[in-house]
Amino acid sequence: MDSTIKVIQVILALFAGAAGSLRLFTPYARFIRLPAQGWAHEFEPWQVKFIGILELAAGIGIIASLFLQSLTMVTALAAVGIALVMAGAMATHFRRAEYPNMIGNLVWLGLALFFAYSTLVGGVV
């Protein structure tokens, strides 16, 4: 089970880091033209960048305990942060009737909560 949790940890870190980097470093005018990013029209450029910052920070926080064992609590909090971002994404997609997009958000939300629970209760990381 320990190796499964580590795999989930790395996958979550890569996902959050990539998603955050895309939102943070892609110019807003270009970002809103990317496939499946129509939701960004409802947000100001600074809000999209802020979401990117949150995701990038969560990605770094998720992977931190692999380098410093004392950061286990930070890792669990970062996973909860990813879950909260995914819950917000699901609400946005629900409001826009983009139901297929919600499936991916639900998968990431579930992985993040499973990882956070495993980290806190199981002490796996």
N, C-alpha and C positions, 0 to 999 in steps of 0.2 A: 504493500500500500504506500510505503514511503516513496518509492520511485514514481508511482502514479501521481502523487501530490507534487513532486518536483517537476514532473512533465507539465502538469497543469500550471504550476507556478511560472515556468518559462514561457508557455504559450500565452498566458495572461499578460506577462510582461511585454512580450513581443507585440501582441495585439494592441495593448494600451499605448505602448511607445510609438508604434507605427501610426495608429489613428491620431494620437496627439500631435505627432510631428507633421502629419498631413494637414491638420487644421491650423497648426501654428505657423508653419513655414510656407504654405501655399497662399499666394495672394487671394483675397476674398473674391475678386472678380473672376478669377480662374476656378476657384474652389466651387462656386455655385453652379458652374457649368459641368462639373464632373458627374458621372452617372450615380444615381441614388443619393445625391446631395441637395435635392430640391428643398429639403427642410430648411436649409440655411437662408433661404429668401426671407424667412420669418424672423431672422435674427440679425442684429447689427454685427458689423465686422468684428468689433471688439469682443462681442459675446462668443462668437465662433472661436476666436483666438483664446479666450479664457477657458472654453471647454477643452481646447487643445492643451493648454497649460495643465489643467487638472488631469487629463489623461496621461500626459507625459510624466507628470509627477507621480501618478499612481503606478505607472510602469516601472519607474525607478524604485519606488517604495516596495513594490512586489518582489523585485529581484534582490533587494538590499540584504536580506537575511542569508542569501547564499554566500555573501562575502563577509558579513559580520553577524554572527549568531545572536548577538545581543539585540538585534533589530527585529526580532520576531513580532513584537507588538506593532511596529510600524508596518510590517508586511501585511498583517491582518487588517489594519486600518486602511491600507491602500486597497486591499481587495474589497472592503466595504465601500470605499470611495468609487471604485469601478462599478460596483453594483448600483450605487445611487445614480451615477451618470447614465447607466443603462436603463434604469427606471425612468429617468427623465426623457431619454431617447424614445422609450416605448410610449410614453405619454404624448410626445410630439408626433410620432408616427400614427398613433391612434387618432389624434385630433385631425390629422391630414388623410385619414383612411388609407394609410400605406401599410396594410396588414402583413404582407410578406416580409417587410423590413423588421417587423416586430419579432419575427421568429428568431432571427439572428441575435437581436438584442436580448431575447429571453434566454438563449443558449449562453451568451456571455455573462448575463446576470446570474444564472444558475451556477456556472463554473466559478464565478467570483465568490458567491456565497458559500458554496461547497468548500472552496479553498480556505476562506476565512474561518469557517466552522472547524475544519480539520486542523488549522493552525492553532486556534485558540483552545479548543476542547481536547484535541488529540495531541497537541504539542509536537506535531510532525516536523515542522520546518526547523 
